[in-house]
Amino acid sequence: MLAERINEVPLGAVITVLADDPAAYTDIPAWCRLKSHQFVGSLEIKPRGWAFNVRRSY
């Protein structure tokens, strides 16, 4: 879904992705490296899940 929606935010803007799939913890930073977007960071949301921040680079 991130790949489909990243172009909806302005260049340089940060989009937050909410996920409860443990694979997202490694997949989102890897996708950012592959697609040259900036992985800003993540925050664990209890009881299970994460918020991932990604800055649109192009």
N, C-alpha and C positions, 0 to 999 in steps of 0.2 A: 504494500500500500504506500510505503514511503516513496518508492520510485514513481508511482503514479501521481502523487500529490506534491512533490518537492517543487515543481515548476509553478505552483499556484502562489507561492510566497515570493516577495521581492528578493533580488540579489542581495546577499549579505544578511538576510533575515534568518532567524533561528526558528526551526520547527521542532515541536516536542512530539515524540512518538510514545504512546503508552502501550506496554506489552506485558503479557503474563506468560509468554512462551519462553522457557529458559534458553532456547537457542538464539533468541534475539540478542542476548547479552554479548554473544560473539559475532552474530551475523550483521548487526547494524554497524559496528565499527569497521568490520571488513568491507561492507558495502560502501561505506564512506571512502575508504582508501581506494577501492576499485573505481569508484565514480568521481574521485577528486573533490568530494565535499568534505567539510571539516566536521569531525566528530567532536562536539564540545564537551560532552560528559554524560554521566548517567546518575540517577538517584533511585535507590531502592524504595519501593512503596510497599509498606507492610499491609496485609500479611503475605501477599505474594505479588510480585510484579515490579516493573521498572518504568521510569520515565527517561527517555533518551533524547538529548538535544543535539540537533544537527544544523549546521550553518550552510545555507545554499551558497555555493561558490561560483556557479555559472548559470 
